[in-house]
Amino acid sequence: MIGRRVADVQDRSSSQEAEEIDSLTNRPIKGAAANRSRRAIQETKRNEMNNKKGTRVRAGIIGYPNVGKSSLINRLLKRKICAAAPRPGVTREMKWVKLGDGLDLLDSPGMLPMRIDDQAAAIKLAICDDIGEKAYDFIDVAGILVQMLARIPEVGSRALYNRYKIQLEGGCGKKFVKTLGLDLFGGDSHQAAFRILSDFRKGKFGYISLERPPL
């Protein structure tokens, strides 16, 4: 008799646990309504799982022209999917690139302020080929670069002489460029300036920085 009562209690308990309660009426949901409710719950759980799996992070890579944005994406992908070259203006439009299952990267053209009031910063951007060639004078910029290199301990005027066999007289970079033009390019100072800038950009003086971060 006791065993039958225990069994009846267990049967009622399990049936109560299986019942679903309507949140509005607080009454058990039975029959077809219960089946629909269970299916709705299961579908909701499946949608939540699918949404979690489908969530992707989207990030844009932006910066000055010719600093390696496209090259970085190619390196991460381990294949060339973005056009890249050691000159500004290669990337002309924005492009989304899929990187793995959960990340999209945006390759974008280089960005510059509408106006650069800091002329020292503008000259450094020109030296590093981050500004279009039509925006600056090659001879002036190359002359300033010569003077900057002469003041950098890792380079100095000695490295300039070893490469071009020309002495830096009076610390005048523009005169150095014109002398190089006479010696190597038949008086073409523009070609001489281009050579000096190209040598710097290719690391012929070592991979050095033109400025240091503030302390």
N, CA and C of each residue as an Amber inpcrd file, in Angstrom:
protein
   645
   0.8440000  -1.2070000   0.0000000   0.0000000   0.0000000   0.0000000
   0.8700000   1.2450000   0.0000000   1.8890000   1.2450000   0.8760000
   2.8010000   2.3870000   0.9490000   3.5410000   2.5530000  -0.3670000
   3.9900000   1.3970000  -0.9610000   4.7200000   1.4680000  -2.2300000
   3.8610000   2.0570000  -3.3290000   2.5330000   1.7220000  -3.3590000
   1.6440000   2.2570000  -4.3970000   1.4960000   3.7680000  -4.2360000
   1.3800000   4.2510000  -2.9850000   1.2600000   5.6910000  -2.7650000
   2.5080000   6.4400000  -3.2170000   3.6760000   5.8650000  -2.9040000
   4.9300000   6.4950000  -3.3330000   4.9790000   6.5750000  -4.8440000
   4.5640000   5.5040000  -5.5280000   4.5720000   5.4860000  -6.9910000
   3.6250000   6.5370000  -7.5450000   2.4180000   6.6540000  -6.8920000
   1.4640000   7.6610000  -7.3620000   2.0200000   9.0700000  -7.2180000
   2.6980000   9.3240000  -6.0810000   3.2940000  10.6480000  -5.8540000
   4.3590000  10.9430000  -6.9040000   5.2130000   9.9370000  -7.2220000
   6.2680000  10.1210000  -8.2120000   5.6830000  10.3810000  -9.5890000
   4.5800000   9.6430000  -9.9380000   3.9430000   9.8560000 -11.2390000
   3.3940000  11.2700000 -11.3550000   2.7310000  11.7440000 -10.2740000
   2.1730000  13.0890000 -10.3140000   3.2750000  14.1370000 -10.3930000
   4.3840000  13.8970000  -9.6680000   5.4950000  14.8460000  -9.6550000
   6.1210000  14.9690000 -11.0210000   6.3450000  13.7930000 -11.6820000
   6.9870000  13.8320000 -12.9950000   6.0730000  14.4660000 -14.0240000
   4.7430000  14.2250000 -13.9090000   3.8220000  14.8200000 -14.8720000
   3.7610000  16.3270000 -14.6820000   3.8820000  16.7840000 -13.4150000
   3.8730000  18.2220000 -13.1530000   5.1270000  18.8870000 -13.7020000
   6.2690000  18.1840000 -13.5840000   7.5150000  18.7460000 -14.1030000
   7.4720000  18.8510000 -15.6150000   6.7130000  17.9240000 -16.2780000
   6.6570000  17.9380000 -17.7330000   5.6910000  18.9860000 -18.2410000
   4.7570000  19.4380000 -17.3670000   3.7830000  20.4090000 -17.8070000
   4.4350000  21.7710000 -18.0440000   3.9230000  22.4770000 -19.0540000
   4.3700000  23.8370000 -19.3220000   3.2940000  24.7940000 -18.8630000
   3.6900000  25.9250000 -18.3190000   2.7620000  26.8770000 -17.7400000
   2.6340000  28.0930000 -18.6470000   1.3940000  28.4940000 -18.9170000
   1.1380000  29.7070000 -19.6880000   1.4920000  30.9120000 -18.8130000
   2.3690000  31.7760000 -19.3070000   2.8410000  32.8960000 -18.4980000
   1.7550000  33.9360000 -18.2610000   0.7040000  33.9450000 -19.1040000
  -0.3630000  34.9270000 -18.9400000  -1.4420000  34.4360000 -17.9820000
  -1.8970000  33.1820000 -18.1430000  -2.9810000  32.6430000 -17.3240000
  -2.4940000  31.8700000 -16.1210000  -1.2060000  31.5200000 -16.1250000
  -0.6120000  30.7190000 -15.0440000  -1.2560000  29.3460000 -14.9500000
  -1.7640000  28.8390000 -16.0860000  -2.3730000  27.5180000 -16.1350000
  -1.5400000  26.5960000 -17.0170000  -1.6060000  25.2940000 -16.7740000
  -0.8310000  24.3400000 -17.5790000  -1.2390000  24.3890000 -19.0500000
  -0.2500000  24.2200000 -19.9170000  -0.5050000  24.1340000 -21.3520000
  -0.5170000  22.6660000 -21.7240000  -1.5930000  22.2200000 -22.3830000
  -1.7410000  20.8050000 -22.6930000  -2.0360000  20.6100000 -24.1740000
  -1.8770000  19.3730000 -24.6260000  -2.2730000  18.9900000 -25.9750000
  -1.4460000  19.6520000 -27.0590000  -2.1440000  20.0380000 -28.1500000
  -1.4810000  20.6390000 -29.3090000  -0.7950000  21.9440000 -28.9450000
  -1.3920000  22.6940000 -28.0290000  -0.8010000  23.9630000 -27.6150000
   0.5690000  23.7400000 -26.9770000   0.6720000  22.6780000 -26.1920000
   1.9480000  22.3520000 -25.5510000   2.9990000  21.9990000 -26.5870000
   2.5820000  21.2290000 -27.5930000   3.5200000  20.8670000 -28.6600000
   4.0150000  22.1020000 -29.4160000   3.0980000  23.0140000 -29.7160000
   3.4870000  24.2450000 -30.4090000   4.4470000  25.0640000 -29.5540000
   4.1790000  25.0970000 -28.2740000   5.0390000  25.8580000 -27.3660000
   6.4470000  25.2840000 -27.3380000   6.5170000  23.9220000 -27.2630000
   7.8410000  23.2930000 -27.2360000   8.6040000  23.5520000 -28.5390000
   7.8790000  23.4710000 -29.6710000   8.5420000  23.7080000 -30.9550000
   9.0420000  25.1580000 -31.0530000   8.2600000  26.0890000 -30.5380000
   8.6610000  27.5000000 -30.5750000   9.9200000  27.7310000 -29.7390000
   9.9560000  27.0820000 -28.5650000  11.1370000  27.2170000 -27.7000000
  12.3720000  26.6370000 -28.3770000  12.2090000  25.4680000 -28.9700000
  13.3340000  24.8420000 -29.6500000  13.8290000  25.6840000 -30.8200000
  12.8990000  26.2810000 -31.5870000  13.2890000  27.1160000 -32.7270000
  14.0160000  28.3770000 -32.2600000  13.5360000  28.9330000 -31.1420000
  14.1930000  30.1190000 -30.5940000  15.6280000  29.8140000 -30.1850000
  15.8210000  28.6570000 -29.5510000  17.1690000  28.2630000 -29.1390000
  18.0740000  28.0530000 -30.3490000  17.5000000  27.4280000 -31.4080000
  18.2970000  27.2170000 -32.6220000  18.6860000  28.5550000 -33.2540000
  17.7580000  29.5160000 -33.2850000  18.0560000  30.8280000 -33.8590000
  19.1270000  31.5510000 -33.0620000  19.0520000  31.4290000 -31.7220000
  20.0710000  32.0600000 -30.8810000  21.4450000  31.4830000 -31.1690000
  21.5190000  30.1600000 -31.3240000  22.7970000  29.5130000 -31.6280000
  23.3090000  29.9520000 -32.9890000  22.4140000  30.0220000 -33.9820000
  22.8240000  30.4370000 -35.3230000  23.3080000  31.8840000 -35.3260000
  22.6310000  32.7360000 -34.5550000  23.0520000  34.1320000 -34.4860000
  24.4260000  34.2640000 -33.8600000  24.6900000  33.4520000 -32.8310000
  26.0050000  33.4910000 -32.1980000  27.0840000  33.0260000 -33.1600000
  26.7720000  31.9830000 -33.9220000  27.7520000  31.4820000 -34.8850000
  27.9700000  32.4750000 -36.0140000  26.9250000  33.2320000 -36.3800000
  27.0230000  34.1360000 -37.5110000  27.5650000  35.5130000 -37.1670000
  27.7940000  35.7980000 -35.8960000  28.3030000  37.1010000 -35.4990000
  29.7310000  37.2860000 -35.9820000  30.0020000  38.3840000 -36.6970000
  31.3290000  38.6600000 -37.2240000  31.7910000  40.0310000 -36.7320000
  33.0710000  40.1250000 -36.5080000  33.6840000  41.4000000 -36.1460000
  34.1630000  42.0780000 -37.4250000  33.8300000  43.3490000 -37.5930000
  34.2420000  44.0930000 -38.7800000  35.1270000  45.2550000 -38.3220000
  36.3260000  45.3330000 -38.8820000  37.2980000  46.3550000 -38.4740000
  37.9120000  46.9940000 -39.7080000  38.1160000  48.3030000 -39.6390000
  38.7370000  49.0300000 -40.7470000  40.1910000  49.3470000 -40.4420000
  41.0490000  49.1930000 -41.4400000  42.4570000  49.5600000 -41.3150000
  42.6540000  50.8750000 -42.0470000  42.9480000  51.9340000 -41.3100000
  43.1010000  53.2520000 -41.9070000  44.4400000  53.8460000 -41.5110000
  44.8910000  54.8280000 -42.2730000  46.1590000  55.4750000 -41.9560000
  46.6390000  56.3220000 -43.1180000  47.8320000  56.8700000 -42.9770000
  48.4390000  57.6690000 -44.0340000  48.6860000  56.8150000 -45.2720000
  48.8360000  57.4410000 -46.4320000  49.1740000  56.6680000 -47.6390000
  50.5270000  55.9780000 -47.5100000  50.6400000  54.8230000 -48.1310000
  51.9180000  54.1370000 -48.2840000  52.5700000  53.7410000 -46.9590000
  51.7570000  53.3210000 -46.0040000  52.3190000  52.8550000 -44.7320000
  52.1700000  51.3420000 -44.5570000  51.5670000  50.6600000 -45.5610000
  51.5060000  49.2030000 -45.5010000  50.1780000  48.6260000 -45.0670000
  49.0770000  49.3460000 -45.2570000  47.7650000  48.8280000 -44.8400000
  47.3870000  47.5830000 -45.6530000  47.4840000  47.6870000 -46.9750000
  47.1480000  46.5420000 -47.8350000  48.1360000  45.3950000 -47.6310000
  49.4000000  45.7400000 -47.4450000  50.4170000  44.7030000 -47.2330000
  50.1680000  43.9470000 -45.9400000  49.6740000  44.6440000 -44.9180000
  49.3530000  43.9840000 -43.6480000  48.2470000  42.9510000 -43.8500000
  47.2110000  43.3260000 -44.5950000  46.1150000  42.3800000 -44.8410000
  46.6260000  41.1760000 -45.6240000  47.4510000  41.4160000 -46.6450000
  48.0140000  40.2990000 -47.4230000  48.8550000  39.3860000 -46.5420000
  49.6000000  39.9690000 -45.6160000  50.4320000  39.1570000 -44.7190000
  49.5680000  38.3040000 -43.7910000  48.4900000  38.8900000 -43.3020000
  47.5980000  38.1380000 -42.4140000  46.9050000  37.0020000 -43.1600000
  46.5600000  37.2380000 -44.4270000  45.8920000  36.2180000 -45.2280000
  46.8670000  35.2030000 -45.8150000  48.1610000  35.5520000 -45.8010000
  49.2150000  34.7060000 -46.3700000  49.0370000  34.5060000 -47.8780000
  48.4260000  35.4960000 -48.5050000  48.3220000  35.5170000 -49.9690000
  47.9820000  36.9380000 -50.3960000  48.2750000  37.2680000 -51.6470000
  48.0390000  38.6220000 -52.1260000  46.6150000  38.7440000 -52.6380000
  45.7970000  39.4170000 -51.8730000  44.4150000  39.6540000 -52.2740000
  44.1360000  41.1450000 -52.4540000  44.9970000  41.9820000 -51.8480000
  44.8720000  43.4370000 -51.9890000  46.0670000  43.9610000 -52.7800000
  45.8050000  44.8300000 -53.7480000  46.8860000  45.4340000 -54.5260000
  47.7820000  46.2530000 -53.6040000  49.0970000  46.0630000 -53.7410000
  50.0470000  46.7710000 -52.8780000  51.3280000  47.0510000 -53.6470000
  51.9170000  48.2190000 -53.4020000  53.1700000  48.6040000 -54.0430000
  53.8260000  49.6800000 -53.1870000  55.1460000  49.8400000 -53.2920000
  55.8550000  50.8310000 -52.4640000  55.6890000  52.2610000 -52.9810000
  54.4620000  52.6840000 -53.1830000  54.1700000  54.0630000 -53.5920000
  52.7380000  54.3860000 -53.1740000  52.4380000  55.6490000 -52.9400000
  51.0840000  56.0070000 -52.5200000  50.1060000  55.9500000 -53.6840000
  48.8370000  55.7950000 -53.3640000  47.7790000  55.8690000 -54.3620000
  47.4420000  54.5690000 -55.0520000  47.9750000  53.4200000 -54.5940000
  47.6800000  52.1410000 -55.2450000  46.2550000  51.6930000 -54.9120000
  45.8710000  51.8040000 -53.6440000  44.5040000  51.4490000 -53.2370000
  43.5840000  52.6210000 -53.5390000  42.6090000  52.3990000 -54.4270000
  41.7340000  53.4790000 -54.8850000  40.3490000  53.4560000 -54.2480000
  39.9400000  52.3230000 -53.7240000  38.6030000  52.2150000 -53.1490000
  38.6120000  51.2800000 -51.9540000  37.5750000  51.3870000 -51.1310000
  37.4680000  50.5360000 -49.9440000  37.0270000  49.1300000 -50.3360000
  37.5470000  48.1440000 -49.6240000  37.2780000  46.7510000 -49.9650000
  37.2510000  45.9060000 -48.6990000  36.1390000  45.1580000 -48.5160000
  36.0420000  44.2460000 -47.3750000  36.7040000  42.9220000 -47.7210000
  37.4930000  42.4140000 -46.7870000  38.2090000  41.1530000 -46.9780000
  37.8820000  40.2370000 -45.8060000  37.4830000  39.0050000 -46.1020000
  37.1420000  38.0370000 -45.0690000  38.4140000  37.3860000 -44.5320000
  38.5960000  37.4800000 -43.2230000  39.7620000  36.8880000 -42.5700000
  39.2610000  35.8760000 -41.5440000  39.2270000  34.5980000 -41.9190000
  38.7700000  33.5750000 -41.0050000  37.2450000  33.5690000 -40.8760000
  36.7410000  32.8680000 -39.8490000  35.3040000  32.6670000 -39.6860000
  34.6080000  33.8450000 -39.0240000  35.3400000  34.6560000 -38.2610000
  34.6490000  35.6790000 -37.4870000  35.1650000  37.0850000 -37.6470000
  35.9690000  37.3680000 -38.6950000  36.5650000  38.6950000 -38.8120000
  36.5880000  39.1670000 -40.2620000  36.1080000  40.4010000 -40.4740000
  36.2040000  41.0830000 -41.7670000  37.0830000  42.3160000 -41.5910000
  38.0200000  42.5260000 -42.5330000  38.8930000  43.6940000 -42.4940000
  38.5900000  44.5890000 -43.6870000  38.6270000  45.8910000 -43.4520000
  38.3700000  46.8670000 -44.5060000  39.6930000  47.4710000 -44.9650000
  40.0600000  47.2100000 -46.2240000  41.2190000  47.8670000 -46.8220000
  40.7540000  49.2000000 -47.3960000  41.5040000  50.2630000 -47.1460000
  41.0520000  51.5910000 -47.5470000  42.1980000  52.4070000 -48.1190000
  41.8800000  53.3920000 -48.9640000  42.9320000  54.2970000 -49.4630000
  43.5410000  55.0940000 -48.3170000  44.7440000  55.6050000 -48.5510000
  45.3990000  56.4200000 -47.5360000  44.6350000  57.7080000 -47.2700000
  44.7350000  58.1640000 -46.0380000  44.0040000  59.3610000 -45.6280000
  44.9760000  60.4190000 -45.1330000  44.7500000  61.6520000 -45.5530000
  45.5510000  62.7880000 -45.1080000  44.6200000  63.9090000 -44.6580000
  45.0520000  64.7200000 -43.6920000  44.2430000  65.8910000 -43.3320000
  44.0790000  66.8140000 -44.5340000  42.9630000  67.5340000 -44.5640000
  42.7480000  68.4840000 -45.6550000  43.8550000  69.5240000 -45.7060000
  44.3900000  69.8730000 -44.5640000  45.4650000  70.8620000 -44.4970000
  46.4350000  70.4520000 -43.4080000  47.7290000  70.4650000 -43.7440000
  48.7650000  70.1440000 -42.7590000  49.4620000  71.4430000 -42.3740000
  49.1450000  71.9560000 -41.2170000  49.7250000  73.2250000 -40.7760000
  51.1680000  73.0630000 -40.3110000  51.5020000  71.8830000 -39.8160000
  52.8640000  71.6180000 -39.3510000  53.7350000  71.2790000 -40.5620000
  54.5250000  72.2450000 -41.0280000  55.3350000  72.0470000 -42.2260000
  56.4430000  71.0210000 -42.0010000  56.9420000  70.9310000 -40.7830000
  57.9660000  69.9180000 -40.4930000  57.3850000  68.5200000 -40.6840000
  56.1520000  68.3260000 -40.2350000  55.4960000  67.0290000 -40.4220000
  55.2220000  66.7750000 -41.8950000  54.8250000  67.8150000 -42.6390000
  54.5490000  67.6610000 -44.0700000  55.8180000  67.2490000 -44.8250000
  56.9620000  67.8280000 -44.4610000  58.2250000  67.4850000 -45.1300000
  58.5940000  66.0270000 -44.8590000  58.3880000  65.5730000 -43.6480000
  58.6920000  64.1760000 -43.3210000  57.7750000  63.2230000 -44.0810000
  56.5130000  63.6080000 -44.2350000  55.5890000  62.7870000 -45.0240000
  56.0450000  62.7200000 -46.4800000  56.5390000  63.8430000 -47.0000000
  57.0400000  63.8590000 -48.3780000  58.2890000  62.9890000 -48.5140000
  59.1750000  63.0590000 -47.5460000  60.3930000  62.2380000 -47.5830000
  60.0360000  60.7580000 -47.6060000  59.0260000  60.3860000 -46.8400000
  58.6190000  58.9780000 -46.7470000  57.6620000  58.5610000 -47.8620000
  57.4510000  59.4360000 -48.8240000  56.6000000  59.1420000 -49.9850000
  55.1470000  58.9280000 -49.5890000  54.6900000  59.6890000 -48.6050000
  53.3010000  59.6080000 -48.1660000  52.4480000  60.7170000 -48.7530000
  53.0470000  61.5860000 -49.5290000  52.3310000  62.6780000 -50.1880000
  52.6350000  62.5940000 -51.6820000  51.6530000  62.8820000 -52.5040000
  51.8500000  62.8410000 -53.9500000  53.0060000  63.7220000 -54.4060000
  53.7160000  63.2840000 -55.4260000  54.9160000  63.9840000 -55.8910000
  54.6310000  65.4050000 -56.3680000  53.4210000  65.6620000 -56.8260000
  53.0910000  67.0010000 -57.3240000  52.9190000  68.0100000 -56.2000000
  52.9020000  67.5340000 -54.9570000  52.6310000  68.4200000 -53.8280000
  53.8980000  69.0310000 -53.2280000  55.0730000  68.6630000 -53.7230000
  56.3040000  69.1960000 -53.1270000  57.4100000  69.2780000 -54.1770000
  58.4480000  70.0290000 -53.8350000  59.6030000  70.1880000 -54.7010000
  60.6700000  69.1540000 -54.3210000  61.0560000  68.3190000 -55.2720000
  61.9940000  67.2280000 -55.0030000  63.3180000  67.7570000 -54.4540000
  63.8400000  68.7880000 -55.0780000  65.1720000  69.2750000 -54.7000000
  65.1600000  69.8250000 -53.2740000  64.1470000  70.6030000 -52.9460000
  64.0580000  71.1560000 -51.5890000  63.9420000  70.0530000 -50.5460000
  63.0550000  69.0820000 -50.8020000  62.8360000  68.0070000 -49.8290000
  64.0780000  67.1330000 -49.7000000  64.7340000  66.8180000 -50.8190000
  65.9570000  66.0030000 -50.7560000  67.0650000  66.7450000 -50.0080000
  67.1480000  68.0600000 -50.2030000  68.1500000  68.8440000 -49.4780000
  67.9260000  68.8000000 -47.9740000  66.6750000  68.9130000 -47.5580000
  66.3560000  68.8280000 -46.1280000  66.6740000  67.4360000 -45.5970000
  66.3880000  66.4040000 -46.3990000  66.6990000  65.0330000 -45.9810000
  68.2010000  64.8690000 -45.7550000  69.0210000  65.4050000 -46.6560000
  70.4800000  65.3190000 -46.5020000  70.9100000  65.9350000 -45.1720000
  70.3550000  67.0860000 -44.8460000  70.7220000  67.7480000 -43.5900000
  70.2470000  66.9380000 -42.3820000  69.0810000  66.3310000 -42.4840000
  68.5800000  65.5050000 -41.3840000  69.4470000  64.2660000 -41.1980000
  69.8250000  63.6140000 -42.3050000  70.6700000  62.4200000 -42.2130000
  72.0280000  62.7480000 -41.6030000  72.5510000  63.9070000 -41.9360000
  73.8660000  64.3050000 -41.4050000  73.8230000  64.4740000 -39.8890000
  72.6440000  64.8010000 -39.3460000  72.5130000  65.0110000 -37.8970000
  72.1660000  63.7380000 -37.1390000  71.8310000  62.6780000 -37.8530000
  71.4810000  61.4120000 -37.1870000  72.7670000  60.6200000 -36.9190000
  73.0600000  60.3000000 -35.6710000  74.3220000  59.6260000 -35.3460000
  74.5300000  58.3180000 -36.1090000  73.4430000  57.5720000 -36.3570000
  73.5890000  56.2820000 -37.0440000  73.9630000  56.4500000 -38.5170000
  73.8100000  57.6510000 -39.0550000  74.1270000  57.9010000 -40.4690000
  75.2960000  58.8720000 -40.5540000  75.0150000  60.1470000 -40.3880000
  76.0620000  61.1660000 -40.4040000  76.5550000  61.4760000 -41.8140000
  77.3550000  62.5390000 -41.9180000  77.8800000  62.9730000 -43.2140000
  78.8310000  61.9420000 -43.8130000  79.4090000  61.1080000 -42.9710000
  80.3250000  60.0900000 -43.4710000  79.5980000  59.0760000 -44.3650000
  78.4110000  58.6740000 -43.9560000  77.6390000  57.7310000 -44.7570000
  77.2330000  58.3500000 -46.0900000  76.9390000  59.6470000 -46.0890000
  76.6100000  60.3370000 -47.3360000  77.8120000  60.3430000 -48.2740000
  78.9850000  60.5840000 -47.7250000  80.1960000  60.6060000 -48.5600000
  80.4980000  59.1990000 -49.0970000  80.3590000  58.1880000 -48.2520000
  80.6470000  56.8150000 -48.6920000  79.7350000  56.3850000 -49.8410000
  78.5190000  56.8990000 -49.8480000  77.5900000  56.4830000 -50.8930000
  77.7360000  57.3070000 -52.1710000  77.9480000  58.6260000 -52.0310000
  77.9360000  59.4860000 -53.2130000  79.2980000  60.1040000 -53.5370000
  80.2740000  59.9270000 -52.6560000  81.6200000  60.4870000 -52.8560000
  81.5820000  62.0080000 -52.9780000  80.7300000  62.6070000 -52.1820000
  80.6040000  64.0640000 -52.1690000  80.6170000  64.5300000 -50.7170000
  81.3780000  65.5690000 -50.4560000  81.4350000  66.1360000 -49.1190000
  80.2470000  67.0670000 -48.8980000  79.7030000  67.0360000 -47.7080000
  78.6300000  67.9470000 -47.3290000  79.2700000  69.2250000 -46.8120000
  79.3760000  70.2040000 -47.6670000  80.0690000  71.4500000 -47.3230000
  79.1230000  72.4490000 -46.6750000  79.5200000  72.9050000 -45.5050000
  78.7400000  73.9220000 -44.8090000  77.3810000  73.4430000 -44.3360000
  77.1370000  72.1460000 -44.3820000  75.8580000  71.6040000 -43.9270000
  74.6850000  71.9690000 -44.8130000  74.9440000  72.3830000 -46.0680000
  73.8840000  72.8000000 -46.9780000  73.4230000  71.6120000 -47.8250000
  72.2410000  71.1190000 -47.5420000  71.7370000  69.9520000 -48.2540000
  71.4000000  70.2440000 -49.7080000  70.8790000  71.4100000 -49.9930000
  70.5020000  71.7460000 -51.3730000  71.7400000  71.8300000 -52.2610000
  72.8190000  72.3580000 -51.7300000  74.0790000  72.4220000 -52.4920000
  74.5990000  71.0100000 -52.7480000  74.4280000  70.1170000 -51.7690000
  74.8420000  68.7180000 -51.9310000  74.0700000  68.0790000 -53.0820000
  72.7680000  68.3350000 -53.1620000  71.9320000  67.7600000 -54.2290000
  72.3920000  68.2760000 -55.5940000  72.6570000  69.5590000 -55.6990000
  73.0810000  70.1330000 -56.9830000  74.4530000  69.6000000 -57.4020000
  75.3430000  69.4120000 -56.4420000  76.6590000  68.8540000 -56.7590000
  76.5330000  67.4240000 -57.2520000  75.6420000  66.6450000 -56.6150000
  75.4020000  65.2750000 -57.0530000  74.8200000  65.2650000 -58.4670000
  73.9510000  66.2190000 -58.7560000  73.3930000  66.3190000 -60.1050000
  74.4590000  66.5880000 -61.1460000  75.4130000  67.4310000 -60.8180000
  76.5030000  67.7230000 -61.7520000  77.4100000  66.5150000 -61.9530000
  77.6930000  65.7870000 -60.8780000  78.6410000  64.6720000 -60.9490000
  78.0460000  63.4300000 -61.6190000  76.7820000  63.1400000 -61.3770000
  76.2190000  61.8600000 -61.8300000  75.1330000  61.9890000 -62.8950000
  74.4850000  63.1390000 -62.9850000  73.3010000  63.2270000 -63.8490000
  73.3700000  64.3880000 -64.8410000  74.5620000  64.7810000 -65.2110000
  74.7190000  65.8300000 -66.2370000  74.0890000  67.1480000 -65.8640000
  74.1060000  67.4780000 -64.5870000  73.5390000  68.7380000 -64.1220000
  72.0620000  68.6770000 -63.7750000  71.4540000  67.5030000 -63.8340000
  70.0200000  67.3580000 -63.5330000  69.8320000  67.1770000 -62.0190000
  69.5560000  68.2650000 -61.3510000  69.3900000  68.2170000 -59.8950000
  68.1280000  67.4440000 -59.4950000  67.1190000  67.4710000 -60.3540000
  65.8770000  66.7410000 -60.0500000  66.1540000  65.2390000 -59.9620000
  66.9430000  64.7090000 -60.9000000  67.2990000  63.2880000 -60.8600000
  68.1500000  62.9680000 -59.6410000  69.0300000  63.8810000 -59.2810000
  69.8570000  63.6720000 -58.0920000  68.9880000  63.6240000 -56.8390000
  68.0110000  64.5320000 -56.7590000  67.1100000  64.5440000 -55.6050000
  66.3030000  63.2570000 -55.5370000  65.8340000  62.8060000 -56.7010000
  65.0630000  61.5650000 -56.7390000  65.9050000  60.3880000 -56.2710000
  67.1950000  60.3560000 -56.6490000  68.0790000  59.2680000 -56.2200000
  68.2450000  59.2510000 -54.7000000  68.4600000  60.4110000 -54.1180000
  68.6550000  60.4770000 -52.6650000  67.3930000  60.0290000 -51.9320000
  66.2420000  60.5140000 -52.3890000  64.9800000  60.1260000 -51.7430000
  64.7120000  58.6340000 -51.9160000  64.9770000  58.1080000 -53.0980000
  64.7610000  56.6800000 -53.3510000  65.6940000  55.8320000 -52.4920000
  66.9420000  56.2530000 -52.3550000  67.8820000  55.4990000 -51.5250000
  67.4160000  55.4440000 -50.0750000  66.9010000  56.5680000 -49.5880000
  66.4050000  56.5810000 -48.2090000  65.2000000  55.6620000 -48.0620000
  64.2640000  55.7400000 -48.9980000  63.0370000  54.9390000 -48.9150000
  63.3140000  53.4490000 -49.0460000  64.3800000  53.0980000 -49.7300000
  64.7380000  51.6870000 -49.8900000  65.6320000  51.1700000 -48.7650000
  65.9130000  52.0260000 -47.7940000  66.7100000  51.6000000 -46.6450000
  68.2050000  51.5540000 -46.8910000  68.7000000  52.2910000 -47.8830000
  70.1310000  52.2700000 -48.1800000  70.9700000  52.9050000 -47.0770000
  70.3450000  53.7350000 -46.2520000  71.0500000  54.3400000 -45.1250000
  70.7170000  53.6150000 -43.8160000  70.0650000  52.4770000 -43.9370000
  69.5910000  51.7670000 -42.7570000  68.1350000  52.1300000 -42.4950000
  67.4640000  51.3010000 -41.7490000  66.0550000  51.5500000 -41.4450000
  65.9720000  52.3980000 -40.1830000  65.8870000  53.6950000 -40.4090000
  65.9380000  54.6570000 -39.3170000  64.6430000  55.4730000 -39.2870000
  64.4290000  56.1440000 -38.1690000  63.2600000  56.9910000 -38.0050000
  63.6770000  58.4530000 -38.0410000  62.8560000  59.2840000 -38.6640000
  63.1370000  60.6950000 -38.7430000  62.6680000  61.4500000 -37.4950000
  61.9440000  60.7990000 -36.6380000  61.4940000  61.4270000 -35.4070000
  61.3260000  60.3690000 -34.3290000  61.3020000  60.8020000 -33.1180000
  61.1490000  59.8880000 -31.9850000  59.8910000  60.2670000 -31.2160000
  59.2270000  59.2680000 -30.6430000  58.0040000  59.5730000 -29.8780000
  58.3280000  60.4020000 -28.6480000  57.4100000  61.2660000 -28.2270000
  57.6530000  62.0920000 -27.0240000  57.7880000  61.2170000 -25.7970000
  58.6470000  61.6160000 -24.9000000  58.8780000  60.8730000 -23.6480000
  57.9290000  61.3570000 -22.5580000
